[in-house]
Structure formats: structure tokens, C-alpha cells
Amino acid sequence: MKLNFTNKLFIVAFVLISLLGVSTIYIFGKLNDANDMVVHTYQVQKQLQLVEREFLVTVAAQRSFLLTSDSVYTSYYDRASERMYASVDSLKSLVKDNEYQMLNCDTLKVSLNRRDSAFNAEISYFNDSSNSKEQRNAKILSNLPHSQEIVRVYRNMQYEEEKHITMRKENVLDNRAAIPFMIILTTLGAIAILVQAVYFLNKRLRTKRLSLEKTNALVKQLNQSNIELERFAFVASHDLQEPLRKIQIFSERFRTTFLKKNGGNDADFLKYLDRIENSASTMSSLVSDLLEYSKLQGKVLRKENLDIAHLFGNKITEVLADGNVSYKYYNKSKQSPLVSVMPSQIDQLLQNLVDNAVKYRDSSKPLLKLELEYEKIEGEESFHKFSFSDNGIGFEPQYKEKIFDVFSRLVNKQEIKGTGMGLSICKQIMLNHDGKIEASSILKEGTTISIYFPA
């Protein structure tokens, strides 16, 4: 399917709006991730504060012991040290995505172990009364680098997290700032394209409306022309019938006068007179059929629900008076269907079909067999199908379409009289009913005419 310019504009607008949605979702996702990272950094900083707090507690307990030599402070130190190790482990689990901070945690833990070992050595040294005050002070000074190393590592970790929090806050702000910009930009673009699409759509609608108005005007003119044509056909047929009737009347009078005066002895004269009368009669029938055919063109009358099989039976009853005719009806659907039809046209259709069956019977067969079969066809389009068969002279299969043409005759008009309009009229009637008509035949075996009415 080829897309016009307006459809392309609508598609572009739809794509832009879709991109807006996807971009907004993406930016919100990034914003959410950035917020999570900020929260994570705050959690790391909080854990660092816990480590710092417990470290200060151990420092205070250590100093108190060194000043008082009271062992109660060593228990304070041990409990604070346990909490500090637990805080370092929690801190390490929080920074597992940061290799540098993981290394700092390991360094911090090593430094804490060294300081604990040094403090235990201090306790033993202080409990030994043989050591002088100067020696004790020297021992304290020798252990200070362990605490300084812990403070250094802690400061490094704190500085690293401060850098992260600054960077991640900026990332959050950048993502927040991008959201309204993206929404405004994409929305304005989509609105501009939609406005242009609506403009072109209205332009096309105006063009189509004008085209429809012109078409309606042409249809109105055509309907008026059809009415005038039908009126003309009626008048023309009446005017044509009048001289034909006069030819027939005067031919009959001439025959009567000739027989009285000459006793009817001139065979050639009578033969020519018969030809004149037959030609006039044929012409009269042809004009009548043409008039009837012209009346059927697109003509829709009031419809009624009628039993087609019953109507067929009534028509065939009229020819059953001849003892050489038989009739059978087969109903494959086991129900008598009612079909919405125009009564006068269907009456003419059935009459033409029955007349054709009688007209084209095979004289070599003593019995004319007529059969009607009904079947309901289900599918995308459902139909009531009636198949009317005879055992007449038939025709060759290649003519199954041609027999519905106007003036089409497959036999010599001298053998069987007719105008070649009967099945053409039947076809037009079926078209008026939104149906169809088909024929199948085998030469010298018979013909089947199938008519389909919408179900």
C-alpha cells in the first residue's frame, strides 16, 4: 500500500511521540539510578562515621588506661574494637563496586590489627613495674604511627566518598534538567508535524468533498438521463410497434383478399406473405423484449420474502398439462427458504427459464424432464442456490457465458423462434438482486441454469 504525504506526517508524529516516551523513560531510569547512587554514597558515609565513632571510643579507652592503669578501660576498648571491626566489614560490603575503597578497607583492617597488637603490648609493658615512666612514654610514642595510619586511611575513604557524592549529585541535576528539555522539544516537534498533517488532511477532505459533490451531481444527471432514456425507449417502442402492427394487419387483409379473388393458387406469393408476417412478428417481439430489458437496468422495486421453490412449482404446473413433461424438486437443506426478492421481476425470471426449457426440448426424447434443486451455500458469502435442469438439446460448454449476451442465439432462428433476449433479461434481474446466474450444459443431454440469491 502506497502511503500519501499526510499519512507519512502522522507516522513521523507518532514516531516522535514514541521517541519522547522512550527518551523520558530512559532519562527517568538514569535519574533513578543516579538517586540510588547518591543514597548509596550517603550509606557509605554513614558507615564511615560509625567506624570513626568506634575508633574514637577505642582511642579514649586507650588513653584512659594509660593514665589510670585501670583494667576496666581495656574492656571498653575491646567492645568498641569489636563494633569497629563489624562496621569495617559492613563498609566493605557497601563499597564492593569500588576497587579503590575495597583496598582502603583491607588497609584499614590491617592497621586496626596492628594497633590492637600494639595496645596489648602496651598493657603488658605497663603491668611490668620494672619499667620506668620514661620507658612507658617511649612505648606510647612508638605506637602512635598505627593510629595515624588508621586516621590517614579513614580520611582517604572519606575524601573519595565526598568526590562521589559531588559527582553523583551533579549527575542527578543534569538528568533532572534534561527531562523538561526533552519533553518540550519533542512535544513541540510532534505538535508542529501534527498541525501540518491536520492541515493537509483538511485540504484532502475538502478536495474529496468537492469531488463527491461533483460525483453526486453526475449521478443525479445520470439518473435523470436514465429516466429520460426509459421514457424514450417506451415512446420509441410504442412508435415502432405501431407500423409493425399495421404491417401485420394489412398483411392479413391482403391474404384474405388474395384468397377470395385468386383462390390461393399462387404458392410463391403466399410464401413471401408468410415471411412478411413472420418478420413483422419477430420484430414486434424484439422491440417488446428490448423495452423490457431497458426497464430492468438498475431498477429496484419493493421486495418481499417469497418461497422461490413454490413459485417455480407454480410456473411448471402450467406446462405439466402436457403429459410428456415430468417435474421433481430436491431440497438439500431440508427447509423451504424464503428469499427477499422483487416479485414482478422474479416472476419474469422464472417464466423465462421455464419457457426456455420447453422451447429447447429435444424432440427425439418422448419425455421432457424438469428438476429443481435447492442448496444453501455457507462461507464468506452465503447464497441461496437454485439449480433448474432439463434434458433438452443442451449446448457446448464453451458457450456458457455467451448465452447471457444480448441477442445471443446458438440455434438457427428458423428452427426455434426467439429474440435472444430471454437469458439476458434473467441476468439483469439477478444483478438487480445482487445475485448471479450461471449455466452448464452437455450437448444433446441437457442444461442446468443456477441462480444465486444472497442469504
N, C-alpha and C positions, 0 to 999 in steps of 0.2 A: 504494500500500500504506500503510495507516494504522499509524503507529508507536505502540506502547504505552509506558507510563511507564518500564519497565525498559530498553527499547531506547534511549529518549531519554537515560537516565542513562549508558548505555555510550557513546553518541555524544558526550555532553558530556565524559566522562572521556577519550575518545580525542582530542577537540579540545584539551583542556587539556594532555595529554601532548605532542601535536603542537606546541602553542604553547611548551611547555617546551623542546622540541628546537630550534625556530626561534629562540627567545629566546636560548638558550645559544649557538647558532651565531653569532647576531648579536653577542652580548657578546664571545665569543671573537674574532670578527673585529675588533671595536673594540679589544680588548686587544692583538691582534696589530698593528693599525695604530699604537696608542699606543707599543708597544715599538719599532716601526720608526722612529717619530718621535724617540724617545729616542736610539736608536742614531745616527740622522741628526744629531742635535744634538751628540752626542759626536764625530762625524766632523768637524763644522764647528769645534768647539773644538780638536780636534787640528790641523786645518789652520791655525787662528789661531795656535796655538803654533809651528807651523813658520814662519809669517810673522814672528812675534815673534823667533824664534831667528835667522833670517837678517837681520832688521833690526838686532839687537844685534851681529851679526858685522860688518855694514857700519859701525855706529857705532864699534866697536872699531878697525876698519881705518882709518876716517877720522881718529880721534884719534891713532892711531899714526903716520900720515903727517904730521899737523900737528906732532907732537912731534919726529919724526926726519927728516922730508922724504925718507924712503926710498920709492922708487917701487914697491918690492915690495908695499907695503901697498895701493897702488892696484889691483894685480891681485887681491888678496884681496877688495877692495871690489867689483870688477866681477863676480867669480864669485858672491859672496854676493848681489849685487843681481840677477843673472840668476835664481838659485834663488828669490829672494823674489818676482820677477815671476811665475814659474811657479806658486808657491804661491798668489799672489793670483788667478791665472786658475782654478786648481783650486777655490779657495774660492768664486769667483763661480759656478762650475757647481753647487756644492753648495747655494748659497742662492738659486737661481733662482726658488724658490717664495715668496721673501720680498722684496718690493719695497724695503723699508727697507734691508735688508742689501745688496741689489744696488747701491743708491745709495751706501752706505758703501764698497763695493768700488771703485766708479768714483772716488769722492773719494780713497780711499787710493792708487789708481794715479796720479792726478793729482799728489798730494802727493809720491809717490816720484819721479816725473819731475822735479818742481821741485827736490827735494833733490839729485838726480843732477846736474842742470844747475848748481846752486849749488856742488856739490862740485867739478865740473870747472872752474868759475870760480876756486875756491879754489886748485886745483892750479896754474893759470896764474899766479895772483896771487903764490903762494909761490915759484914758479920765477923770478919777476922780482926780482932782487936790489936794485932801486932802491926797493922798498917797505920801509918801516921796520917794526920789531916792533910798534909801536903800531897801524900801519895794518893789519897782518896780524890782530892780535887784534880789531880793529874789524870786519874782514871776517868772521871766525869768528862773532862775535856777531850779525851781520846775517843769517847763515844758520840760526841756531837756531830761528826760528819754523817752518821747514819740518819739522824733526824733531819739534817739539812738536805740529804738526798731525797728523803720522803717528801719534804716540802717542795723541792725542785720538780719532782715528777708530778706532784699534785698541781703545781702552777702550770706546768706544760699542758696537762689534761684540761685544766680549766680554760686556758687560753685557746686551745683547739676547739672546745665546745662554744666559746664565745664567737669565734670566727664562723662556725657552722650556723649558730643562731642568727647572726647578722646576715649571712648569705641566704639562708632559708626564708627569713622574713622578707628580704628583697624579692625573692622568687615568688612568694605569696602575693606581694603587692603588684608585681609585674603581671601575674596571671589575673588578678582582680581587675587591673586596668585594661587588660586585653578583651575581657568579656563584653563590656558595653560597646567598645570599638567594633568588635566583630559583629555584634548584633545589629548595630546601627548601619554599618557598611553593607552587610549582606541584605538586610531588610530594605534599605533604600534601593539597592540594585534590583532586588526582586520586584519591588513596587514599580520601579521605572519600567521594567520589562512587562509586568502585568498590565500597566496602563497602556503601553504601546500595543500589547496583544488585544486588549479590550477595544482599543481604537480601530485596529484592523478588523477585528471581529464584527464590530458595529458597521464598518464600511462594507464588509462582505454581506452582512444581513440586509443592509439597505439595497445592495445590488441584487441579492436574491429576491427581496420583496418586490423590487421593480420588475424583475424577470417573471416572478409569479403573477404579478398583476397583468403583465403582457400576455402570459400564458392563459390566464383566466379570460382575458379579452378575446384571445384567439379561439379558446374553447367555446366561448359564447357565440362568436361568429360562426364557428364550425357547426354548433348545434342549430343555429338559425339556418345555415346552409343546408343541413340535413333535413330540417323541416320543409324548407322550400323545395329541396330535391324530391322529397317524398310526395309533396303536393304536385310537383311537376310530373313525377312518374305516374301518379294516379290520373292526372289530366291527360298525359301523353298516352297512357294505355287505353283510356276511355276513347280518345280521339282515334287511336289505331284500331280499336275494336269495332268502331262504327263502320268504316269502309269494309272491314273483313266480314261483318255481319251482312252488309249489302251484297258483297260478292257471293256469300253463301245463299242468301235469299234469291238473288237474281239467277244464280246457277240452278237452283231448284225449280224456279219458274221456267227457266229456259228448257230444262229437262222435261218438265211436264208438257210444255207447248210443243216441243220437238216430238215427243212420243205421240201426242194427239195427231199431229199433222203427218208425220212420216212413218208412224208405226214402229219406231225404234229400230229401223233396219240398218242404220249406219253405225257399225261397231266401233270404228276408229273415232268417230265423233263422240260417242258415249265414253270411250276410254279417256279422251282428253278432258271431257267434262268432269269425270271422276277425279282426275288429277288436280283440276282446279279446286274442286270442293275439298279434297284431302289436304291440299296445300293451305287453303284458307283455314281449315280446321286446325291444322298443325300450328299455323301462325297465331291463331287465336289462343291456343293452349300455351304457346311460348310467351306471348305477351302477358297472359294471366300469371304464369309462373315467375316471370321477371318482376312483375308488380309485387307478387307475394314475397319474393326474395329481398327486394328493396325495402319492404316494410319491416323485415326482420333485422336489419342492420343495427346492432346495438340497442334494440328495443327491449326495455324491461317493463313488465307488467306486474300486476298484483300476483303474489304467489300463494299457493295453498299446499297443504300436506296431503298428498294423494298416494294411493296404492298403485304403483306402476304395473305390477303383475296383473292386477284386476282389470286395469284399463286395457292392457294387451289382450286379455281374455275376451273382453267385450268386442274389440276390433276383429279378432279372429272368428268370433261367433258368427259374424256377418258372412264369412266365406265358408263356414262349415256346412252351410246348406247344400253345397256341392258334396255329394257322397264320396268324392275322390280326394278328400282332404282330412288329415288327422292332426291332432294337436296335443302336446304334452308339456307340462310345467314341472321343473325341478327346482327345489329350494335348498341350497346347500347350507344356509344359515338357520334353517328351521324356524324362521319368523317372517312375517309378512311386513316388509319395510314400508314406511311412509316417507316420501321424498318431497321436499319443498320445490314445487315447480309452478310454471305459468300454464294453467290448464289449456288455453286455446292453442298455444304453441306445441305442447306435448301431444295434444290430440292430433295435430297435423303431422308431427314426427312419427307417431305410431301408425297413422294411416298410410304414410308414405312407405314405411318399412313393410307393412302387410301387403300393400299394393305391388311393391317390387317383387316380393316373394311369389305372388300369384302371377304377375306379368312374366317373370323369367323362370317359370316352371319348366321342367324337362318333359316334353310331350311323349318321350319314349318310356316314361315311368308312369304307371297307372295311378299311383297314389302320391299326392303332394304331402310330405311330412314336415310339419312345423313344430319347433321346440323352443321353449323359453327357459333359460336357466338364470337363477339369481345367486349372487355371491357377494358378501361384504368383504372388502379388502382393507386390512388394517396395516398401518405403517406411518411414516412421516406425514403422508397424505392419505386419508381414508376415503374410500369411494363405495357407492352402491353400484355394482356392476350387473347389467342385464345383457345376456347374450341371446340373440334371436337367430335361429338356424333354420335352413331349409335344405331340401335335396334337389334344388333346381339345377340349371345349366352351369352355374358357377363361372369362374373366370381364372385366368392365370395369375399367380401370386404377385408378379411384378406390377400389376395394375391396382394394387390395394390402396394406393394413395390417389391415383389419378381418378378413380371413380367418384371422388368427392369434389372434383373440379366442376366449375360451371360449364354446362353444355357437353359434359363428357359422356360419351356413349361407346360401349365396347361391342355392340352388335349393330347390324345394318338396320336403319330406321324403317326399311321396307319390311323387315321380318317382324320386328316388335316396335310398335308405336311408342313415342315418348319424346320429351324435350331435353332430357339430360340434366334436369334441374332438381329432381327429387332428392337425391342424396346431398346435393349442395345445400338445399334448404334444411335438411336434417343436421348437417354440420353446423350451420349458422345458429340453429336452435340450441344445440348443445353448447356452443360458445356463449350464447346468452345466459346459459345456466352455469357458467364457469366449469363446464364439464368437457368431455371429449368423446369422440366416436372413432371406432376402428373397424376394419374389415379384414377377414381372412377367408380364403376360398381355395377349392381344388376344382379344376376344370372338369365339368360333367359329373361332379359328385355333390356339389352344394356350396352354400355360402353362409358365413356367420357374421352378423353385424353386432358389435359390442358397444354399448353406450355406458358412460361412467358419470354418475352424479356425485358431487361432493357430499360426504357423510357428515 
